[in-house]
């Protein structure tokens, strides 16, 4: 036989359990967002900067080498510098879009 007081307490226990679960979920979300501080933002800017700088410098170096070994009417250095810069910007843009998508997915959870 069930106690009528226990039957009345079941909805209250369920509501309390739901509230505790919601609080735990909020705490976990807050802990995940703690890592996105000023320092991580500066690190992200540095990573984006290097993702543009490295291909640009590699293009310029390859162009310089080509100009030195195969001189011609046009400058390989300038052309490959521009290509490296374009590739670096494209790479940085893709990375920023990916990070933005992950941030918005975390917020929606």
MISEDO-449705 format. One record per atom (N, C-alpha, C, O): x, y, z; residue in one letter; atom name. Coordinates in pm, whole numbers, padded with zeros to 5 digits, m for minus. Last residue first. Example, Ala and Ser with C-alpha at 12.3 -4.5 7.8 and 13.67 -1.06 7.14 Angstrom:
BEGIN
+--------+--------+--------+------+------+
:     px :     py :     pz : resn : name :
+--------+--------+--------+------+------+
:  01285 : m00225 :  00708 :    S :    N :
:  01367 : m00106 :  00714 :    S :   CA :
:  01290 :  00003 :  00787 :    S :    C :
:  01341 :  00114 :  00804 :    S :    O :
:  01319 : m00569 :  00780 :    A :    N :
:  01230 : m00450 :  00780 :    A :   CA :
:  01320 : m00330 :  00780 :    A :    C :
:  01424 : m00332 :  00846 :    A :    O :
+--------+--------+--------+------+------+
// end
This chain:
BEGIN
+--------+--------+--------+------+------+
:     px :     py :     pz : resn : name :
+--------+--------+--------+------+------+
:  02363 :  02466 : m02710 :    X :    N :
:  02346 :  02351 : m02622 :    X :   CA :
:  02306 :  02400 : m02487 :    X :    C :
:  02285 :  02319 : m02396 :    X :    O :
:  02413 :  02714 : m02820 :    X :    N :
:  02280 :  02656 : m02840 :    X :   CA :
:  02256 :  02532 : m02755 :    X :    C :
:  02141 :  02497 : m02730 :    X :    O :
:  02679 :  02753 : m02755 :    X :    N :
:  02578 :  02841 : m02695 :    X :   CA :
:  02439 :  02782 : m02709 :    X :    C :
:  02355 :  02797 : m02620 :    X :    O :
:  02801 :  02562 : m02917 :    X :    N :
:  02811 :  02550 : m02771 :    X :   CA :
:  02705 :  02635 : m02702 :    X :    C :
:  02649 :  02593 : m02601 :    X :    O :
:  02743 :  02670 : m03168 :    X :    N :
:  02688 :  02539 : m03134 :    X :   CA :
:  02692 :  02518 : m02983 :    X :    C :
:  02597 :  02464 : m02925 :    X :    O :
:  02893 :  02906 : m03156 :    X :    N :
:  02747 :  02915 : m03161 :    X :   CA :
:  02681 :  02782 : m03131 :    X :    C :
:  02572 :  02779 : m03073 :    X :    O :
:  03151 :  02795 : m03153 :    X :    N :
:  03106 :  02878 : m03042 :    X :   CA :
:  02954 :  02886 : m03039 :    X :    C :
:  02893 :  02875 : m02933 :    X :    O :
:  03159 :  02662 : m03401 :    X :    N :
:  03169 :  02585 : m03277 :    X :   CA :
:  03121 :  02665 : m03157 :    X :    C :
:  03055 :  02610 : m03069 :    X :    O :
:  03143 :  02885 : m03574 :    X :    N :
:  03039 :  02782 : m03577 :    X :   CA :
:  03040 :  02700 : m03448 :    X :    C :
:  02934 :  02670 : m03393 :    X :    O :
:  03382 :  03012 : m03512 :    X :    N :
:  03256 :  03081 : m03487 :    X :   CA :
:  03141 :  02981 : m03483 :    X :    C :
:  03052 :  02992 : m03399 :    X :    O :
:  03566 :  02820 : m03604 :    X :    N :
:  03561 :  02854 : m03462 :    X :   CA :
:  03429 :  02922 : m03425 :    X :    C :
:  03371 :  02893 : m03321 :    X :    O :
:  03508 :  02830 : m03881 :    X :    N :
:  03495 :  02705 : m03806 :    X :   CA :
:  03482 :  02733 : m03657 :    X :    C :
:  03396 :  02675 : m03590 :    X :    O :
:  03572 :  03097 : m03942 :    X :    N :
:  03435 :  03049 : m03963 :    X :   CA :
:  03411 :  02921 : m03882 :    X :    C :
:  03305 :  02906 : m03821 :    X :    O :
:  03847 :  03091 : m03885 :    X :    N :
:  03759 :  03177 : m03807 :    X :   CA :
:  03613 :  03132 : m03821 :    X :    C :
:  03539 :  03130 : m03723 :    X :    O :
:  03936 :  02913 : m04083 :    X :    N :
:  03954 :  02880 : m03943 :    X :   CA :
:  03861 :  02963 : m03854 :    X :    C :
:  03803 :  02911 : m03759 :    X :    O :
:  03875 :  03051 : m04320 :    X :    N :
:  03813 :  02920 : m04294 :    X :   CA :
:  03822 :  02885 : m04147 :    X :    C :
:  03726 :  02833 : m04090 :    X :    O :
:  04043 :  03274 : m04283 :    X :    N :
:  03899 :  03292 : m04293 :    X :   CA :
:  03826 :  03161 : m04263 :    X :    C :
:  03727 :  03160 : m04190 :    X :    O :
:  04297 :  03154 : m04294 :    X :    N :
:  04253 :  03221 : m04171 :    X :   CA :
:  04101 :  03239 : m04170 :    X :    C :
:  04038 :  03220 : m04066 :    X :    O :
:  04293 :  03064 : m04561 :    X :    N :
:  04310 :  02969 : m04452 :    X :   CA :
:  04260 :  03030 : m04320 :    X :    C :
:  04189 :  02964 : m04244 :    X :    O :
:  04276 :  03309 : m04696 :    X :    N :
:  04170 :  03208 : m04713 :    X :   CA :
:  04174 :  03108 : m04599 :    X :    C :
:  04070 :  03071 : m04544 :    X :    O :
:  04518 :  03424 : m04618 :    X :    N :
:  04391 :  03488 : m04580 :    X :   CA :
:  04275 :  03390 : m04592 :    X :    C :
:  04187 :  03388 : m04506 :    X :    O :
:  04698 :  03241 : m04738 :    X :    N :
:  04697 :  03262 : m04593 :    X :   CA :
:  04568 :  03325 : m04545 :    X :    C :
:  04513 :  03284 : m04443 :    X :    O :
:  04639 :  03275 : m05009 :    X :    N :
:  04617 :  03145 : m04945 :    X :   CA :
:  04611 :  03158 : m04793 :    X :    C :
:  04528 :  03094 : m04728 :    X :    O :
:  04715 :  03548 : m05039 :    X :    N :
:  04578 :  03504 : m05066 :    X :   CA :
:  04547 :  03370 : m04999 :    X :    C :
:  04440 :  03354 : m04940 :    X :    O :
:  04988 :  03530 : m04976 :    X :    N :
:  04899 :  03614 : m04895 :    X :   CA :
:  04754 :  03573 : m04915 :    X :    C :
:  04678 :  03564 : m04819 :    X :    O :
:  05074 :  03364 : m05182 :    X :    N :
:  05086 :  03321 : m05043 :    X :   CA :
:  04996 :  03400 : m04951 :    X :    C :
:  04935 :  03345 : m04859 :    X :    O :
:  05022 :  03535 : m05401 :    X :    N :
:  04954 :  03405 : m05392 :    X :   CA :
:  04958 :  03353 : m05248 :    X :    C :
:  04857 :  03305 : m05198 :    X :    O :
:  05196 :  03747 : m05340 :    X :    N :
:  05051 :  03772 : m05348 :    X :   CA :
:  04974 :  03641 : m05336 :    X :    C :
:  04871 :  03637 : m05269 :    X :    O :
:  05438 :  03610 : m05357 :    X :    N :
:  05402 :  03676 : m05232 :    X :   CA :
:  05252 :  03701 : m05229 :    X :    C :
:  05187 :  03678 : m05126 :    X :    O :
:  05436 :  03536 : m05622 :    X :    N :
:  05417 :  03432 : m05522 :    X :   CA :
:  05390 :  03488 : m05383 :    X :    C :
:  05326 :  03423 : m05300 :    X :    O :
:  05471 :  03796 : m05740 :    X :    N :
:  05357 :  03711 : m05775 :    X :   CA :
:  05331 :  03605 : m05668 :    X :    C :
:  05217 :  03587 : m05626 :    X :    O :
:  05714 :  03888 : m05627 :    X :    N :
:  05589 :  03961 : m05607 :    X :   CA :
:  05468 :  03874 : m05634 :    X :    C :
:  05371 :  03878 : m05558 :    X :    O :
:  05888 :  03682 : m05718 :    X :    N :
:  05876 :  03716 : m05576 :    X :   CA :
:  05743 :  03786 : m05548 :    X :    C :
:  05670 :  03748 : m05457 :    X :    O :
:  05883 :  03685 : m05992 :    X :    N :
:  05822 :  03571 : m05923 :    X :   CA :
:  05799 :  03603 : m05776 :    X :    C :
:  05702 :  03557 : m05716 :    X :    O :
:  05835 :  03948 : m06198 :    X :    N :
:  05890 :  03914 : m06067 :    X :   CA :
:  05813 :  03798 : m06006 :    X :    C :
:  05695 :  03809 : m05974 :    X :    O :
:  05903 :  03914 : m06553 :    X :    N :
:  05818 :  03948 : m06438 :    X :   CA :
:  05881 :  03896 : m06310 :    X :    C :
:  05969 :  03810 : m06312 :    X :    O :
:  06104 :  03835 : m06727 :    X :    N :
:  06047 :  03969 : m06741 :    X :   CA :
:  05962 :  04010 : m06621 :    X :    C :
:  05951 :  04129 : m06590 :    X :    O :
:  06349 :  03651 : m06530 :    X :    N :
:  06259 :  03671 : m06642 :    X :   CA :
:  06207 :  03813 : m06645 :    X :    C :
:  06258 :  03901 : m06575 :    X :    O :
:  06574 :  03408 : m06395 :    X :    N :
:  06532 :  03548 : m06413 :    X :   CA :
:  06444 :  03561 : m06538 :    X :    C :
:  06462 :  03490 : m06638 :    X :    O :
:  06598 :  03162 : m06217 :    X :    N :
:  06532 :  03171 : m06347 :    X :   CA :
:  06483 :  03314 : m06370 :    X :    C :
:  06363 :  03339 : m06365 :    X :    O :
:  06731 :  03207 : m05974 :    X :    N :
:  06774 :  03098 : m06060 :    X :   CA :
:  06715 :  03103 : m06201 :    X :    C :
:  06777 :  03054 : m06295 :    X :    O :
:  06610 :  03437 : m05865 :    X :    N :
:  06755 :  03425 : m05865 :    X :   CA :
:  06803 :  03320 : m05966 :    X :    C :
:  06903 :  03340 : m06035 :    X :    O :
:  06338 :  03386 : m05890 :    X :    N :
:  06396 :  03504 : m05955 :    X :   CA :
:  06547 :  03493 : m05967 :    X :    C :
:  06606 :  03536 : m06066 :    X :    O :
:  06319 :  03157 : m05725 :    X :    N :
:  06292 :  03147 : m05869 :    X :   CA :
:  06350 :  03265 : m05945 :    X :    C :
:  06406 :  03247 : m06054 :    X :    O :
:  06380 :  03275 : m05477 :    X :    N :
:  06466 :  03169 : m05530 :    X :   CA :
:  06446 :  03154 : m05681 :    X :    C :
:  06543 :  03140 : m05756 :    X :    O :
:  06164 :  03452 : m05457 :    X :    N :
:  06301 :  03504 : m05457 :    X :   CA :
:  06397 :  03401 : m05517 :    X :    C :
:  06483 :  03435 : m05598 :    X :    O :
:  05953 :  03266 : m05448 :    X :    N :
:  05963 :  03362 : m05557 :    X :   CA :
:  06103 :  03421 : m05569 :    X :    C :
:  06154 :  03437 : m05680 :    X :    O :
:  06007 :  03142 : m05204 :    X :    N :
:  06009 :  03064 : m05327 :    X :   CA :
:  06023 :  03155 : m05449 :    X :    C :
:  06096 :  03123 : m05543 :    X :    O :
:  05973 :  03367 : m05036 :    X :    N :
:  06102 :  03297 : m05042 :    X :   CA :
:  06113 :  03213 : m05169 :    X :    C :
:  06217 :  03214 : m05235 :    X :    O :
:  05703 :  03432 : m05081 :    X :    N :
:  05807 :  03529 : m05113 :    X :   CA :
:  05944 :  03461 : m05126 :    X :    C :
:  06022 :  03493 : m05216 :    X :    O :
:  05580 :  03197 : m04986 :    X :    N :
:  05563 :  03240 : m05126 :    X :   CA :
:  05671 :  03337 : m05168 :    X :    C :
:  05725 :  03327 : m05278 :    X :    O :
:  05659 :  03208 : m04718 :    X :    N :
:  05701 :  03095 : m04802 :    X :   CA :
:  05689 :  03129 : m04950 :    X :    C :
:  05776 :  03094 : m05030 :    X :    O :
:  05529 :  03443 : m04638 :    X :    N :
:  05676 :  03436 : m04637 :    X :   CA :
:  05728 :  03321 : m04723 :    X :    C :
:  05830 :  03336 : m04791 :    X :    O :
:  05261 :  03358 : m04673 :    X :    N :
:  05312 :  03477 : m04741 :    X :   CA :
:  05465 :  03474 : m04750 :    X :    C :
:  05522 :  03499 : m04856 :    X :    O :
:  05235 :  03136 : m04502 :    X :    N :
:  05225 :  03118 : m04648 :    X :   CA :
:  05278 :  03237 : m04727 :    X :    C :
:  05333 :  03220 : m04836 :    X :    O :
:  05291 :  03283 : m04249 :    X :    N :
:  05374 :  03171 : m04297 :    X :   CA :
:  05358 :  03148 : m04448 :    X :    C :
:  05460 :  03142 : m04517 :    X :    O :
:  05087 :  03483 : m04216 :    X :    N :
:  05228 :  03517 : m04233 :    X :   CA :
:  05310 :  03405 : m04296 :    X :    C :
:  05389 :  03430 : m04387 :    X :    O :
:  04844 :  03353 : m04171 :    X :    N :
:  04858 :  03441 : m04289 :    X :   CA :
:  05007 :  03464 : m04320 :    X :    C :
:  05047 :  03465 : m04436 :    X :    O :
:  04890 :  03214 : m03944 :    X :    N :
:  04833 :  03138 : m04056 :    X :   CA :
:  04834 :  03222 : m04185 :    X :    C :
:  04824 :  03167 : m04294 :    X :    O :
:  04975 :  03414 : m03772 :    X :    N :
:  05074 :  03320 : m03825 :    X :   CA :
:  05020 :  03241 : m03944 :    X :    C :
:  05095 :  03206 : m04035 :    X :    O :
:  04723 :  03536 : m03725 :    X :    N :
:  04834 :  03611 : m03784 :    X :   CA :
:  04938 :  03520 : m03845 :    X :    C :
:  04986 :  03544 : m03956 :    X :    O :
:  04585 :  03330 : m03600 :    X :    N :
:  04538 :  03381 : m03729 :    X :   CA :
:  04649 :  03457 : m03800 :    X :    C :
:  04667 :  03443 : m03921 :    X :    O :
:  04738 :  03311 : m03368 :    X :    N :
:  04727 :  03196 : m03458 :    X :   CA :
:  04680 :  03239 : m03596 :    X :    C :
:  04730 :  03190 : m03698 :    X :    O :
:  04695 :  03563 : m03256 :    X :    N :
:  04830 :  03522 : m03295 :    X :   CA :
:  04827 :  03406 : m03393 :    X :    C :
:  04903 :  03404 : m03489 :    X :    O :
:  04423 :  03546 : m03206 :    X :    N :
:  04472 :  03648 : m03299 :    X :   CA :
:  04611 :  03613 : m03347 :    X :    C :
:  04644 :  03632 : m03464 :    X :    O :
:  04427 :  03341 : m03017 :    X :    N :
:  04358 :  03319 : m03144 :    X :   CA :
:  04405 :  03420 : m03248 :    X :    C :
:  04425 :  03386 : m03364 :    X :    O :
:  04561 :  03470 : m02810 :    X :    N :
:  04623 :  03353 : m02874 :    X :   CA :
:  04560 :  03323 : m03008 :    X :    C :
:  04630 :  03286 : m03103 :    X :    O :
:  04372 :  03658 : m02746 :    X :    N :
:  04500 :  03702 : m02799 :    X :   CA :
:  04573 :  03587 : m02868 :    X :    C :
:  04638 :  03606 : m02971 :    X :    O :
:  04174 :  03481 : m02650 :    X :    N :
:  04147 :  03569 : m02764 :    X :   CA :
:  04274 :  03620 : m02828 :    X :    C :
:  04285 :  03625 : m02950 :    X :    O :
:  04302 :  03375 : m02433 :    X :    N :
:  04271 :  03284 : m02545 :    X :   CA :
:  04235 :  03365 : m02669 :    X :    C :
:  04263 :  03322 : m02781 :    X :    O :
:  04318 :  03606 : m02278 :    X :    N :
:  04441 :  03541 : m02325 :    X :   CA :
:  04414 :  03446 : m02440 :    X :    C :
:  04493 :  03437 : m02534 :    X :    O :
:  04052 :  03659 : m02222 :    X :    N :
:  04128 :  03756 : m02299 :    X :   CA :
:  04252 :  03690 : m02358 :    X :    C :
:  04287 :  03714 : m02473 :    X :    O :
:  03894 :  03335 : m02254 :    X :    N :
:  03928 :  03457 : m02183 :    X :   CA :
:  04002 :  03551 : m02278 :    X :    C :
:  04014 :  03525 : m02398 :    X :    O :
:  03750 :  03071 : m02265 :    X :    N :
:  03749 :  03178 : m02365 :    X :   CA :
:  03772 :  03312 : m02295 :    X :    C :
:  03679 :  03392 : m02280 :    X :    O :
:  03729 :  02906 : m02048 :    X :    N :
:  03853 :  02899 : m02126 :    X :   CA :
:  03860 :  03009 : m02231 :    X :    C :
:  03969 :  03037 : m02281 :    X :    O :
:  03472 :  02940 : m01958 :    X :    N :
:  03580 :  03004 : m01882 :    X :   CA :
:  03708 :  03006 : m01964 :    X :    C :
:  03788 :  03099 : m01952 :    X :    O :
:  03295 :  02782 : m02095 :    X :    N :
:  03316 :  02918 : m02145 :    X :   CA :
:  03428 :  02991 : m02070 :    X :    C :
:  03473 :  03096 : m02116 :    X :    O :
:  03284 :  02549 : m01946 :    X :    N :
:  03338 :  02543 : m02082 :    X :   CA :
:  03371 :  02681 : m02134 :    X :    C :
:  03466 :  02696 : m02211 :    X :    O :
:  03161 :  02644 : m01714 :    X :    N :
:  03299 :  02597 : m01706 :    X :   CA :
:  03361 :  02588 : m01844 :    X :    C :
:  03480 :  02615 : m01859 :    X :    O :
:  02905 :  02697 : m01813 :    X :    N :
:  02988 :  02808 : m01764 :    X :   CA :
:  03134 :  02766 : m01756 :    X :    C :
:  03223 :  02845 : m01788 :    X :    O :
:  02817 :  02437 : m01867 :    X :    N :
:  02831 :  02534 : m01977 :    X :   CA :
:  02921 :  02650 : m01935 :    X :    C :
:  03003 :  02695 : m02014 :    X :    O :
:  02812 :  02336 : m01603 :    X :    N :
:  02901 :  02277 : m01703 :    X :   CA :
:  02923 :  02371 : m01821 :    X :    C :
:  03035 :  02383 : m01871 :    X :    O :
:  02611 :  02499 : m01493 :    X :    N :
:  02747 :  02503 : m01438 :    X :   CA :
:  02847 :  02445 : m01537 :    X :    C :
:  02956 :  02500 : m01555 :    X :    O :
:  02390 :  02421 : m01641 :    X :    N :
:  02437 :  02560 : m01650 :    X :   CA :
:  02581 :  02571 : m01600 :    X :    C :
:  02662 :  02643 : m01657 :    X :    O :
:  02371 :  02153 : m01554 :    X :    N :
:  02396 :  02182 : m01696 :    X :   CA :
:  02448 :  02324 : m01714 :    X :    C :
:  02540 :  02346 : m01792 :    X :    O :
:  02310 :  02194 : m01284 :    X :    N :
:  02434 :  02124 : m01320 :    X :   CA :
:  02470 :  02152 : m01466 :    X :    C :
:  02587 :  02173 : m01498 :    X :    O :
:  02060 :  02316 : m01308 :    X :    N :
:  02172 :  02389 : m01246 :    X :   CA :
:  02305 :  02325 : m01282 :    X :    C :
:  02403 :  02395 : m01309 :    X :    O :
:  01912 :  02107 : m01422 :    X :    N :
:  01930 :  02234 : m01496 :    X :   CA :
:  02048 :  02314 : m01440 :    X :    C :
:  02126 :  02372 : m01516 :    X :    O :
:  01922 :  01921 : m01210 :    X :    N :
:  01980 :  01888 : m01342 :    X :   CA :
:  02006 :  02013 : m01424 :    X :    C :
:  02110 :  02024 : m01489 :    X :    O :
:  01779 :  02062 : m01017 :    X :    N :
:  01919 :  02028 : m00991 :    X :   CA :
:  01989 :  01994 : m01123 :    X :    C :
:  02103 :  02036 : m01145 :    X :    O :
:  01529 :  02072 : m01143 :    X :    N :
:  01599 :  02195 : m01111 :    X :   CA :
:  01747 :  02170 : m01087 :    X :    C :
:  01832 :  02248 : m01131 :    X :    O :
:  01468 :  01798 : m01153 :    X :    N :
:  01481 :  01873 : m01278 :    X :   CA :
:  01558 :  02003 : m01254 :    X :    C :
:  01642 :  02041 : m01335 :    X :    O :
:  01445 :  01745 : m00879 :    X :    N :
:  01548 :  01676 : m00958 :    X :   CA :
:  01573 :  01750 : m01089 :    X :    C :
:  01688 :  01762 : m01131 :    X :    O :
:  01222 :  01905 : m00820 :    X :    N :
:  01349 :  01933 : m00756 :    X :   CA :
:  01464 :  01868 : m00835 :    X :    C :
:  01568 :  01930 : m00856 :    X :    O :
:  01028 :  01772 : m00971 :    X :    N :
:  01060 :  01911 : m01002 :    X :   CA :
:  01196 :  01949 : m00942 :    X :    C :
:  01276 :  02018 : m01006 :    X :    O :
:  01028 :  01526 : m00839 :    X :    N :
:  01063 :  01533 : m00981 :    X :   CA :
:  01102 :  01674 : m01020 :    X :    C :
:  01199 :  01695 : m01094 :    X :    O :
:  00942 :  01603 : m00586 :    X :    N :
:  01075 :  01543 : m00602 :    X :   CA :
:  01121 :  01550 : m00747 :    X :    C :
:  01237 :  01578 : m00775 :    X :    O :
:  00687 :  01694 : m00652 :    X :    N :
:  00782 :  01789 : m00594 :    X :   CA :
:  00924 :  01735 : m00607 :    X :    C :
:  01017 :  01811 : m00636 :    X :    O :
:  00564 :  01457 : m00740 :    X :    N :
:  00585 :  01569 : m00833 :    X :   CA :
:  00687 :  01671 : m00780 :    X :    C :
:  00763 :  01728 : m00858 :    X :    O :
:  00587 :  01304 : m00486 :    X :    N :
:  00653 :  01264 : m00610 :    X :   CA :
:  00669 :  01379 : m00709 :    X :    C :
:  00779 :  01397 : m00760 :    X :    O :
:  00428 :  01389 : m00275 :    X :    N :
:  00567 :  01436 : m00277 :    X :   CA :
:  00638 :  01401 : m00408 :    X :    C :
:  00739 :  01463 : m00439 :    X :    O :
:  00187 :  01257 : m00304 :    X :    N :
:  00189 :  01403 : m00321 :    X :   CA :
:  00332 :  01455 : m00336 :    X :    C :
:  00354 :  01556 : m00403 :    X :    O :
:  00275 :  01000 : m00244 :    X :    N :
:  00218 :  01029 : m00376 :    X :   CA :
:  00218 :  01179 : m00405 :    X :    C :
:  00245 :  01221 : m00517 :    X :    O :
:  00343 :  01027 :  00026 :    X :    N :
:  00448 :  00998 : m00072 :    X :   CA :
:  00400 :  01029 : m00213 :    X :    C :
:  00477 :  01079 : m00295 :    X :    O :
:  00091 :  01065 :  00136 :    X :    N :
:  00188 :  01174 :  00145 :    X :   CA :
:  00301 :  01154 :  00045 :    X :    C :
:  00350 :  01250 : m00014 :    X :    O :
: m00030 :  00817 :  00098 :    X :    N :
: m00078 :  00933 :  00021 :    X :   CA :
:  00019 :  01052 :  00028 :    X :    C :
:  00027 :  01131 : m00067 :    X :    O :
:  00165 :  00528 :  00055 :    X :    N :
:  00130 :  00636 :  00147 :    X :   CA :
:  00084 :  00756 :  00065 :    X :    C :
:  00152 :  00794 : m00030 :    X :    O :
:  00048 :  00223 : m00078 :    X :    N :
:  00129 :  00344 : m00086 :    X :   CA :
:  00075 :  00451 :  00006 :    X :    C :
: m00045 :  00460 :  00031 :    X :    O :
:  00082 : m00117 :  00000 :    X :    N :
:  00000 :  00000 :  00000 :    X :   CA :
:  00088 :  00125 :  00000 :    X :    C :
:  00189 :  00130 :  00069 :    X :    O :
+--------+--------+--------+------+------+
// end
